[in-house]
Amino acid sequence: MYGGTCINVGCIPSKSFVASAAFSAKLDSSFEEKARLYREAVEKKTKLTDTLRDKNYHKVADLENADVYNGTASFIDSRHVAVALQAETLELEADQIFINTGARPFIPPIEGLSDSRRAYISETMLSLEELPKHLVIIGGGYIGMEFASIYTNFGSRVTVIQDGEVFLPREDRDIADAVAESLKERGVKLLLSTKINSVRDEEAKTIVSVKTPEGDEKISADAVLVATGRRPNVNDLNLEAAGVELTPSGAVRTDEFLQTNVPGIYAMGDVVGGLQFTYISLDDFHIVKSQILGDKKRNVNNRAFKSRNRYEDKRDFRCSSVLRRIPRNDQPDQTRYGCTSSIYRAERYNLHPSDHERGTQRLI
Ligand SMILES: Cc1cc2nc3c(=O)[nH]c(=O)nc-3n(C[C@H](O)[C@H](O)[C@H](O)COP(=O)(O)OP(=O)(O)OC[C@H]3O[C@@H](n4cnc5c(N)ncnc54)[C@H](O)[C@@H]3O)c2cc1C
């Protein structure tokens, strides 16, 4: 998989779905017709990611001084890495080693969940060819919300289950409220403070048994998306052999220059355990480059941005298809960027030559 999560199973394919779903939402057509558009969207997404994967492979593999191996890497010691290929295992030696292995979905220990034939993670959901009539999403983070928006636009009934009582807890309340309002207006059911007791497959449906503040409920689903966070991908790396330390939450421990505790070994991106966004991973690359080849001025404390992510490109939440985060209003570090922010709500305005009608905008 060249190009990592973002290109293959993350930002790019999900945004391809966002665009196809937005088109579908504008049509007054039957569920069957929307299901056909959905299958087309899956095909379109697959073609796009295949093309980008191929481009990314050649960008590196065609360089004279680069070799690309398709295998699983693990440390032998702090200067040697074993790469398990299909037919053999290679041993590579290097003075500098960069750990950039990303993160993998966390599957919560819910009775019956890992055995369910209709339970998906974001990666497998993006390849599901049959549009579910009712999609249940476990987890109310940004990935779950993006899928809620996509599938409601395609015409699925969507229920989001979140155990905590605060919707999108990492966002400012005005932004979180605007997203919640938009989703609810489009028919998405948000169940907060709700615990899942079990997930059980029946012949035609999967039953999700929940305990809501109002009492017990059984929800019948055609598909269940598990979007309960992603954990650093360190399992295969045999980091003990290199002496690389982890944080208590299982991420690779680094200093502000992304140097691990072992000289010559750096770590970047999701595996470091910070905000999990492509922009952060790319910025991490700039930090390491500045340390090794540049003026050494860059570090994690002088990022030019916090993060950017897209929630949705939606009918009723169109202040922008991109939600850009700045330091939250209630966090002291917003002054670090030399700016403060104000909130404006507008009923009708145009940020973009598309047909935005309403939204929440923060001016800095
Ligand atoms: C559905 C979804 C939507 C997203 N949307 C957005 C978005 O809109 N905007 C945004 O900024 N971010 C988004 N993200 C997050 C973004 O994709 C990640 O933050 C980003 O890709 C992390 O990059 P990385 O460089 O840390 O690692 P990755 O891109 O995850 O790359 C790590 C690579 O290392 C490989 N690997 C792991 N272990 C080993 C090993 N032992 N040996 C060899 N290879 C190994 C993995 O297979 C993978 O290819 C999204 C993620 C998901 C899942």
The ligand as an SDF file (V2000), in Angstrom:
LIG
                    3D

 53 58  0  0  0  0  0  0  0  0999 V2000
  -11.4210    7.2190    6.9830 C   0  0  0  0  0  0  0  0  0  0  0  0
  -10.3110    8.2120    7.2930 C   0  0  0  0  0  0  0  0  0  0  0  0
  -10.4350    9.5210    6.8610 C   0  0  0  0  0  0  0  0  0  0  0  0
   -9.4260   10.4410    7.1170 C   0  0  0  0  0  0  0  0  0  0  0  0
   -9.5910   11.7130    6.6790 N   0  0  0  0  0  0  0  0  0  0  0  0
   -8.6280   12.6270    6.9370 C   0  0  0  0  0  0  0  0  0  0  0  0
   -8.7580   13.9710    6.4820 C   0  0  0  0  0  0  0  0  0  0  0  0
   -9.7420   14.3360    5.8560 O   0  0  0  0  0  0  0  0  0  0  0  0
   -7.7500   14.8350    6.7310 N   0  0  0  0  0  0  0  0  0  0  0  0
   -6.6260   14.4480    7.4050 C   0  0  0  0  0  0  0  0  0  0  0  0
   -5.7230   15.2590    7.6050 O   0  0  0  0  0  0  0  0  0  0  0  0
   -6.4640   13.1680    7.8650 N   0  0  0  0  0  0  0  0  0  0  0  0
   -7.4460   12.2660    7.6480 C   0  0  0  0  0  0  0  0  0  0  0  0
   -7.2810   10.9680    8.0940 N   0  0  0  0  0  0  0  0  0  0  0  0
   -6.0760   10.6210    8.8970 C   0  0  0  0  0  0  0  0  0  0  0  0
   -4.8740   10.3670    7.9980 C   0  0  0  0  0  0  0  0  0  0  0  0
   -5.1780    9.3840    7.0190 O   0  0  0  0  0  0  0  0  0  0  0  0
   -3.7010    9.8880    8.8500 C   0  0  0  0  0  0  0  0  0  0  0  0
   -3.5190   10.7850    9.9180 O   0  0  0  0  0  0  0  0  0  0  0  0
   -2.4110    9.8530    8.0410 C   0  0  0  0  0  0  0  0  0  0  0  0
   -2.5330    9.0050    6.9120 O   0  0  0  0  0  0  0  0  0  0  0  0
   -1.2700    9.3350    8.9200 C   0  0  0  0  0  0  0  0  0  0  0  0
   -0.1130    9.2830    8.1520 O   0  0  0  0  0  0  0  0  0  0  0  0
    1.1770    8.5260    8.6600 P   0  0  0  0  0  0  0  0  0  0  0  0
    2.2660    9.0450    7.7930 O   0  0  0  0  0  0  0  0  0  0  0  0
    1.3280    8.6570   10.1180 O   0  0  0  0  0  0  0  0  0  0  0  0
    0.9280    6.9860    8.4140 O   0  0  0  0  0  0  0  0  0  0  0  0
    0.0750    6.1520    7.3560 P   0  0  0  0  0  0  0  0  0  0  0  0
   -0.4020    7.0060    6.2460 O   0  0  0  0  0  0  0  0  0  0  0  0
   -0.9450    5.4060    8.1270 O   0  0  0  0  0  0  0  0  0  0  0  0
    1.1360    5.1580    6.7440 O   0  0  0  0  0  0  0  0  0  0  0  0
    1.7060    4.1260    7.5100 C   0  0  0  0  0  0  0  0  0  0  0  0
    2.0580    2.9860    6.5770 C   0  0  0  0  0  0  0  0  0  0  0  0
    2.9520    2.0930    7.2420 O   0  0  0  0  0  0  0  0  0  0  0  0
    2.5580    0.7430    6.9690 C   0  0  0  0  0  0  0  0  0  0  0  0
    3.0810   -0.1160    8.0620 N   0  0  0  0  0  0  0  0  0  0  0  0
    2.6350   -0.2440    9.3390 C   0  0  0  0  0  0  0  0  0  0  0  0
    3.4040   -1.0960   10.0490 N   0  0  0  0  0  0  0  0  0  0  0  0
    4.3780   -1.5220    9.1940 C   0  0  0  0  0  0  0  0  0  0  0  0
    5.4850   -2.3980    9.3160 C   0  0  0  0  0  0  0  0  0  0  0  0
    5.7810   -3.0110   10.4750 N   0  0  0  0  0  0  0  0  0  0  0  0
    6.2640   -2.6170    8.2220 N   0  0  0  0  0  0  0  0  0  0  0  0
    6.0010   -1.9910    7.0520 C   0  0  0  0  0  0  0  0  0  0  0  0
    4.9750   -1.1350    6.8750 N   0  0  0  0  0  0  0  0  0  0  0  0
    4.1770   -0.9020    7.9390 C   0  0  0  0  0  0  0  0  0  0  0  0
    1.0390    0.8320    6.9070 C   0  0  0  0  0  0  0  0  0  0  0  0
    0.5000   -0.2690    6.2020 O   0  0  0  0  0  0  0  0  0  0  0  0
    0.8520    2.1570    6.1730 C   0  0  0  0  0  0  0  0  0  0  0  0
    0.8850    1.9700    4.7720 O   0  0  0  0  0  0  0  0  0  0  0  0
   -8.2540   10.0240    7.8290 C   0  0  0  0  0  0  0  0  0  0  0  0
   -8.1210    8.6960    8.2540 C   0  0  0  0  0  0  0  0  0  0  0  0
   -9.1340    7.7980    8.0000 C   0  0  0  0  0  0  0  0  0  0  0  0
   -8.9840    6.3630    8.4740 C   0  0  0  0  0  0  0  0  0  0  0  0
  1  2  1  0
  2  3  1  0
  2 52  2  0
  3  4  2  0
  4  5  1  0
  4 50  1  0
  5  6  2  0
  6  7  1  0
  6 13  1  0
  7  8  2  0
  7  9  1  0
  9 10  1  0
 10 11  2  0
 10 12  1  0
 12 13  2  0
 13 14  1  0
 14 15  1  0
 14 50  1  0
 15 16  1  0
 16 17  1  0
 16 18  1  0
 18 19  1  0
 18 20  1  0
 20 21  1  0
 20 22  1  0
 22 23  1  0
 23 24  1  0
 24 25  2  0
 24 26  1  0
 24 27  1  0
 27 28  1  0
 28 29  2  0
 28 30  1  0
 28 31  1  0
 31 32  1  0
 32 33  1  0
 33 34  1  0
 33 48  1  0
 34 35  1  0
 35 36  1  0
 35 46  1  0
 36 37  1  0
 36 45  1  0
 37 38  2  0
 38 39  1  0
 39 40  1  0
 39 45  2  0
 40 41  1  0
 40 42  2  0
 42 43  1  0
 43 44  2  0
 44 45  1  0
 46 47  1  0
 46 48  1  0
 48 49  1  0
 50 51  2  0
 51 52  1  0
 52 53  1  0
M  END
$$$$
